[in-house]
Amino acid sequence: MGQVSQPGEQSMKKLQSAERSKCDNRSASAS
C-alpha cells in the first residue's frame, strides 16, 4: 500500500541518509 512513494520523497530520504552518514563519518574521525 505505502510502497508507491513520490520520487521527490525518495530523493529526500536519500539525501537525509547521506547527510546522516556524513555526520557519522565526521564525528567518528573527530573522536
For each residue, the residues with C-beta under 8 A, 3 or more apart:
1:
2: 5
3:
4:
5: 2 9 10
6: 9 10
7: 10 11
8: 11 12
9: 5 6 12 13
10: 5 6 7 13 14
11: 7 8 14 15
12: 8 9 15 16
13: 9 10 16 17
14: 10 11 17 18
15: 11 12 18 19
16: 12 13 19 20
17: 13 14 20 21
18: 14 15 21 22
19: 15 16 22 23
20: 16 17 23 24
21: 17 18 24 25
22: 18 19 25 26
23: 19 20 26 27
24: 20 21 27 28
25: 21 22 28 29
26: 22 23 29 30
27: 23 24 30 31
28: 24 25 31
29: 25 26
30: 26 27
31: 27 28
